[in-house]
Amino acid sequence: MSTTPARILVVDDQAVNVRLLKSALQKEGLLVIPAYSGQQALDLVEQAPPELILLDVMMPEMDGLEVCGRLQADGRYKNIPVIFFTGRSSKEGRLAGLRAGAVDYITKPIDLDETLARVRTQLRMVQMNREMLDLQRRLEESRHAASIGAITQGIAHNLNNLLGVVIGYLELIKAKPDCPDRVLANAEKLDHAVQRIVGIIRQLTTLVVKSRQPTSAVTLNEIIRKTLRRFAGLTPSACPVEVDNPHGDLNIHTHVEMFEDALCKILVNAYESYGEGHTGPRPINLSVTLRKSPRAEGRMVVLKVEDHGRGLDPQIRDHMFEPFISSKNTVGVGMGLTVARHCLRNLGGDLTLENRPGGGATATLIHPIDRRRRATPST
């Protein structure tokens, strides 16, 4: 099976040098594209980028250093390897070429054997780079496929269990239709199971949202107040959260529902970290600080949620943000952290979780104060 020959752009204002190199390279099975000026070289690259450029430094109007500099400044062409050749053999000349972005340097008069060896070396490196990029792409596809598989398997397991619960309570209702108290009790449990199914579907909807969400101005106090109210409705027993928020009146621009949902999931995770058999208090601390972003997007608000529970399970520590990963054996759990981090990253922030010195864990939620200045984040 034949392969497409590598395209080599040879640039020199001296036609004899171009013909010499073209003849030698074609004997190696390479496709040579000649150019006789810097501008012509740039035009040819624009039309069809080559795998490698052999470029003379000393040319009138636009020399090789300027040509290389322009290629380096263009993201589409900066990875095309450039080999300079010139009559200057000084160290300063070689350094100038390398600083301009060349990968190699050949001095005139041109030694064809040396030139062919350097060309073959650079083409091997180009091929290796392509193979690495292809491998990276395939690994990413494999990770994506594995993630989809994990989600699908988790969905099937959780929904099958919940549907079994729904069918079970329906059978109990049908078995005792003349007992209103039992029918009402079973109907309430049936409704709870259905709401769990609805919750899973809502979480999956959140996971697939990748577009930039509309934001509005809201104070930190308002977000925390509403989140604590939601949190109280999700926990079976009272669990007061101690809040330290010296920046309460500060406005941030966010998608309020997504931010509250992420923070609420972290608070529920902190509550559940104490374990099902825990009967004492479940202290949770929520503190707010500000920091400057290292990437110069402005200030960020940092919320730290600390608990004194069991800490991170070593068996799931490296996978805790994957869908349906959980240390609990109950039905319908394991997506809270996945959804929370996805929400925050979609809003331009992030979520980390680590063991707390002295016991328990600390979740750190980061969010830009004014997200209107940020570009749409990748997810």
C-alpha positions as CSV (number, residue, x, y, z in Angstrom):
1,M,0.0,0.0,0.0
2,S,1.5,3.3,-1.1
3,T,1.9,6.3,1.2
4,T,1.7,10.0,0.3
5,P,5.3,11.4,0.1
6,A,6.3,14.1,2.5
7,R,6.1,17.6,1.1
8,I,9.3,19.6,1.5
9,L,9.2,23.4,0.8
10,V,12.7,24.5,-0.4
11,V,13.2,28.3,-0.3
12,D,16.2,30.1,-1.8
13,D,16.6,33.1,-4.1
14,Q,19.3,31.2,-6.0
15,A,17.6,28.8,-8.5
16,V,20.6,26.6,-8.8
17,N,20.5,25.7,-5.1
18,V,16.8,24.9,-5.3
19,R,17.4,22.6,-8.3
20,L,20.2,20.9,-6.5
21,L,18.2,20.2,-3.4
22,K,15.1,19.3,-5.4
23,S,17.0,16.6,-7.3
24,A,18.5,15.1,-4.2
25,L,15.3,15.1,-2.2
26,Q,13.2,13.6,-5.0
27,K,15.6,10.7,-5.2
28,E,14.6,10.0,-1.6
29,G,10.9,9.8,-2.6
30,L,10.0,13.2,-1.3
31,L,7.8,15.8,-2.9
32,V,9.6,19.1,-3.3
33,I,7.9,22.5,-3.6
34,P,10.2,25.3,-4.8
35,A,10.0,28.9,-3.7
36,Y,12.4,31.7,-4.7
37,S,11.4,34.4,-2.2
38,G,10.2,34.8,1.4
39,Q,6.7,36.0,0.3
40,Q,6.3,33.2,-2.2
41,A,7.2,30.8,0.6
42,L,4.5,32.2,2.9
43,D,1.9,32.1,0.1
44,L,2.7,28.4,-0.6
45,V,2.5,27.5,3.1
46,E,-0.9,29.2,3.2
47,Q,-2.1,27.1,0.2
48,A,-0.9,23.8,1.5
49,P,1.3,23.5,4.7
50,P,4.4,21.2,4.1
51,E,5.9,18.7,6.5
52,L,9.2,20.5,6.5
53,I,10.8,23.7,5.2
54,L,14.4,24.2,4.0
55,L,14.9,27.9,4.2
56,D,17.8,30.2,3.1
57,V,18.6,32.9,5.6
58,M,20.1,35.5,3.2
59,M,17.4,36.6,0.8
60,P,16.5,40.0,-0.5
61,E,13.3,41.9,0.6
62,M,12.3,39.3,3.2
63,D,15.0,37.1,4.7
64,G,14.7,33.7,6.2
65,L,14.6,35.0,9.8
66,E,11.5,37.1,9.0
67,V,9.8,34.3,7.2
68,C,10.4,32.0,10.1
69,G,9.2,34.6,12.6
70,R,6.0,35.0,10.7
71,L,5.4,31.3,10.7
72,Q,6.1,31.1,14.4
73,A,3.6,33.9,15.0
74,D,0.8,31.9,13.3
75,G,-0.7,29.1,15.4
76,R,-1.5,27.2,12.2
77,Y,2.1,26.9,11.1
78,K,4.3,27.3,14.1
79,N,4.8,23.5,14.4
80,I,6.2,23.1,10.9
81,P,9.9,22.4,11.4
82,V,12.3,24.8,9.6
83,I,15.9,24.0,8.7
84,F,18.0,27.1,7.9
85,F,20.9,27.0,5.5
86,T,23.2,29.9,5.0
87,G,26.8,30.9,4.2
88,R,27.3,32.4,7.7
89,S,28.9,29.9,10.0
90,S,29.3,32.1,13.1
91,K,27.9,31.1,16.4
92,E,25.9,34.3,16.5
93,G,24.3,33.5,13.2
94,R,23.3,30.0,14.3
95,L,21.8,31.3,17.5
96,A,19.8,33.9,15.6
97,G,18.3,31.2,13.5
98,L,17.5,29.0,16.4
99,R,16.0,31.9,18.3
100,A,13.8,32.7,15.3
101,G,12.3,29.2,15.6
102,A,14.5,26.9,13.4
103,V,15.0,23.3,14.5
104,D,18.3,22.9,12.7
105,Y,21.0,24.8,10.9
106,I,23.1,23.9,7.8
107,T,26.0,26.0,6.5
108,K,26.9,26.5,2.9
109,P,28.3,25.0,0.7
110,I,25.6,22.4,1.2
111,D,26.6,18.9,1.9
112,L,23.9,16.8,0.3
113,D,24.5,13.7,2.5
114,E,24.4,15.8,5.7
115,T,21.3,17.6,4.4
116,L,19.5,14.4,3.6
117,A,20.3,13.0,7.0
118,R,19.0,16.1,8.8
119,V,15.8,16.0,6.7
120,R,15.2,12.4,7.4
121,T,15.7,13.1,11.1
122,Q,13.2,15.9,11.2
123,L,10.6,13.9,9.1
124,R,10.9,11.1,11.6
125,M,10.3,13.6,14.4
126,V,7.3,14.9,12.5
127,Q,5.9,11.4,12.2
128,M,6.6,10.6,15.8
129,N,4.7,13.8,16.8
130,R,1.8,12.8,14.6
131,E,1.7,9.4,16.2
132,M,1.8,10.9,19.6
133,L,-1.1,13.2,18.8
134,D,-3.0,10.3,17.3
135,L,-2.3,8.2,20.4
136,Q,-3.5,11.1,22.6
137,R,-6.6,11.4,20.6
138,R,-7.4,7.7,20.8
139,L,-6.7,7.7,24.6
140,E,-9.1,10.6,25.0
141,E,-11.7,8.8,23.0
142,S,-11.1,5.7,25.1
143,R,-11.5,7.7,28.3
144,H,-14.6,9.3,26.9
145,A,-16.0,5.9,25.9
146,A,-15.1,4.5,29.4
147,S,-16.8,7.4,31.0
148,I,-19.9,6.9,28.9
149,G,-19.8,3.2,29.8
150,A,-19.5,4.0,33.5
151,I,-22.4,6.4,33.3
152,T,-24.6,4.0,31.3
153,Q,-23.8,1.2,33.7
154,G,-24.5,3.4,36.7
155,I,-27.8,4.7,35.3
156,A,-29.0,1.2,34.5
157,H,-28.1,-0.1,37.9
158,N,-29.7,2.8,39.8
159,L,-32.8,3.1,37.7
160,N,-33.4,-0.7,37.7
161,N,-33.2,-0.7,41.5
162,L,-35.5,2.3,41.8
163,L,-38.0,0.8,39.3
164,G,-37.9,-2.3,41.4
165,V,-38.8,-0.2,44.4
166,V,-41.6,1.5,42.4
167,I,-43.1,-1.8,41.3
168,G,-42.9,-3.2,44.8
169,Y,-44.9,-0.4,46.3
170,L,-47.4,-0.5,43.5
171,E,-47.9,-4.2,44.3
172,L,-48.4,-3.4,48.0
173,I,-50.9,-0.7,47.1
174,K,-52.8,-3.2,44.9
175,A,-52.6,-5.9,47.6
176,K,-54.2,-3.7,50.3
177,P,-56.6,-1.3,48.4
178,D,-59.1,-1.3,51.3
179,C,-56.5,-0.1,53.9
180,P,-56.2,3.7,53.4
181,D,-53.4,4.2,55.9
182,R,-51.2,1.6,54.3
183,V,-52.1,2.9,50.8
184,L,-51.1,6.4,51.9
185,A,-47.8,5.2,53.5
186,N,-46.9,3.1,50.4
187,A,-47.9,6.0,48.1
188,E,-45.5,8.3,49.9
189,K,-42.7,5.8,49.6
190,L,-43.6,5.4,46.0
191,D,-43.5,9.1,45.4
192,H,-40.1,9.3,47.1
193,A,-38.7,6.6,44.7
194,V,-40.1,8.4,41.7
195,Q,-38.5,11.7,42.9
196,R,-35.2,9.8,43.2
197,I,-35.6,8.8,39.5
198,V,-36.4,12.4,38.5
199,G,-33.3,13.5,40.5
200,I,-31.0,11.2,38.5
201,I,-32.4,12.5,35.2
202,R,-31.9,16.1,36.4
203,Q,-28.3,15.4,37.3
204,L,-27.7,13.8,33.9
205,T,-29.2,16.9,32.3
206,T,-26.7,19.0,34.2
207,L,-23.8,16.9,33.1
208,V,-24.4,17.3,29.4
209,V,-24.8,21.1,29.6
210,K,-21.6,22.6,28.1
211,S,-22.7,26.0,26.7
212,R,-22.0,29.1,28.7
213,Q,-24.9,29.8,31.1
214,P,-26.5,33.2,31.5
215,T,-25.4,35.0,34.7
216,S,-26.9,37.6,37.0
217,A,-25.6,39.6,39.9
218,V,-26.3,38.2,43.4
219,T,-24.7,38.7,46.8
220,L,-22.8,35.9,48.6
221,N,-25.1,36.2,51.5
222,E,-28.1,35.5,49.3
223,I,-26.5,32.4,47.7
224,I,-25.4,31.0,51.1
225,R,-28.8,31.7,52.7
226,K,-30.8,30.0,49.9
227,T,-28.3,27.1,49.8
228,L,-28.6,26.5,53.5
229,R,-32.3,26.4,53.2
230,R,-32.1,23.8,50.4
231,F,-29.6,21.8,52.4
232,A,-31.8,21.7,55.5
233,G,-34.6,20.2,53.4
234,L,-32.4,17.4,52.2
235,T,-31.0,16.2,55.5
236,P,-33.1,14.0,57.8
237,S,-31.8,15.7,61.0
238,A,-30.9,19.3,61.8
239,C,-27.3,20.1,60.9
240,P,-26.4,23.8,61.6
241,V,-23.6,25.1,59.4
242,E,-21.2,27.6,61.0
243,V,-20.6,30.4,58.4
244,D,-17.7,32.8,58.3
245,N,-18.4,35.2,55.5
246,P,-16.8,38.6,55.9
247,H,-17.6,39.4,52.2
248,G,-21.4,38.8,52.4
249,D,-22.5,42.0,50.6
250,L,-20.1,41.4,47.7
251,N,-21.9,40.9,44.4
252,I,-20.8,38.1,42.1
253,H,-22.0,37.3,38.6
254,T,-23.1,33.6,38.4
255,H,-25.8,31.2,37.2
256,V,-27.5,31.2,40.6
257,E,-29.2,27.8,40.3
258,M,-26.0,26.0,39.2
259,F,-23.9,27.6,41.9
260,E,-26.4,26.9,44.7
261,D,-26.8,23.3,43.4
262,A,-23.0,22.7,43.5
263,L,-22.6,24.2,47.0
264,C,-25.6,22.3,48.3
265,K,-24.2,19.0,47.0
266,I,-20.9,19.7,48.8
267,L,-22.8,20.4,52.1
268,V,-24.7,17.1,51.7
269,N,-21.5,15.3,51.0
270,A,-20.1,16.8,54.2
271,Y,-23.2,15.7,56.2
272,E,-23.0,12.1,54.8
273,S,-19.2,11.9,55.6
274,Y,-20.1,11.2,59.2
275,G,-21.7,7.9,58.3
276,E,-25.2,6.4,58.6
277,G,-24.6,5.2,62.2
278,H,-23.4,8.6,63.5
279,T,-25.7,9.9,66.3
280,G,-23.9,13.0,67.6
281,P,-23.5,16.5,66.1
282,R,-22.3,16.8,62.6
283,P,-20.3,20.1,62.6
284,I,-19.8,21.7,59.2
285,N,-17.9,25.0,58.7
286,L,-18.3,27.2,55.6
287,S,-15.7,30.0,55.2
288,V,-15.4,32.6,52.4
289,T,-12.2,34.3,51.2
290,L,-11.1,36.2,48.1
291,R,-8.0,35.5,46.0
292,K,-6.5,36.8,42.8
293,S,-6.5,34.4,39.9
294,P,-3.0,33.3,38.7
295,R,-4.3,33.6,35.1
296,A,-5.2,37.3,35.5
297,E,-9.0,36.9,35.1
298,G,-9.5,39.1,38.1
299,R,-10.5,38.1,41.6
300,M,-12.0,34.8,42.6
301,V,-14.3,33.9,45.5
302,V,-13.2,30.8,47.5
303,L,-15.7,28.9,49.6
304,K,-14.2,26.2,51.9
305,V,-16.6,23.5,53.4
306,E,-15.0,21.6,56.2
307,D,-16.3,18.6,58.1
308,H,-15.0,16.4,60.8
309,G,-16.2,13.1,59.4
310,R,-14.4,10.0,58.1
311,G,-12.3,11.8,55.5
312,L,-11.7,10.6,52.0
313,D,-12.0,6.8,51.4
314,P,-8.5,5.7,50.1
315,Q,-10.2,3.3,47.7
316,I,-12.1,6.0,45.8
317,R,-9.8,9.1,46.4
318,D,-8.4,9.1,42.9
319,H,-11.8,8.5,41.3
320,M,-14.2,10.5,43.5
321,F,-15.2,12.9,40.7
322,E,-16.2,10.0,38.3
323,P,-19.9,9.4,37.8
324,F,-21.5,6.9,40.3
325,I,-18.4,6.5,42.4
326,S,-19.5,6.2,46.0
327,S,-18.4,4.6,49.2
328,K,-22.1,4.1,50.2
329,N,-24.2,1.2,49.3
330,T,-27.5,3.0,48.9
331,V,-29.5,3.5,45.8
332,G,-29.2,6.6,43.5
333,V,-26.0,8.1,44.9
334,G,-22.5,8.8,43.5
335,M,-23.1,11.7,41.1
336,G,-23.1,14.6,43.6
337,L,-19.4,15.4,43.3
338,T,-19.4,14.9,39.5
339,V,-22.3,17.3,39.0
340,A,-20.9,19.9,41.5
341,R,-17.5,20.0,39.8
342,H,-19.1,20.1,36.4
343,C,-21.3,23.1,37.4
344,L,-18.4,25.1,38.8
345,R,-16.1,24.4,35.8
346,N,-18.9,25.4,33.5
347,L,-19.1,28.7,35.5
348,G,-15.3,29.3,35.1
349,G,-14.3,27.9,38.5
350,D,-13.3,24.6,40.0
351,L,-13.8,22.1,42.9
352,T,-11.2,20.2,44.8
353,L,-11.5,17.9,47.8
354,E,-8.8,16.9,50.2
355,N,-8.3,15.4,53.7
356,R,-8.4,17.9,56.5
357,P,-5.6,17.9,59.0
358,G,-6.9,16.4,62.3
359,G,-9.7,14.5,60.5
360,G,-12.5,15.0,58.1
361,A,-12.3,16.7,54.7
362,T,-12.1,20.1,53.1
363,A,-14.0,20.9,49.9
364,T,-12.8,24.1,48.1
365,L,-15.1,25.8,45.6
366,I,-13.7,28.5,43.4
367,H,-15.7,30.9,41.3
368,P,-14.8,34.1,39.4
369,I,-16.4,37.2,41.0
370,D,-17.2,38.8,37.6
371,R,-17.6,36.0,35.1
372,R,-18.6,38.4,32.3
373,R,-14.9,39.1,31.7
374,R,-14.1,35.4,31.1
375,A,-14.1,33.4,27.9
376,T,-16.4,30.3,27.8
377,P,-14.5,27.6,29.7
378,S,-13.8,24.2,28.2
379,T,-15.2,21.2,29.9
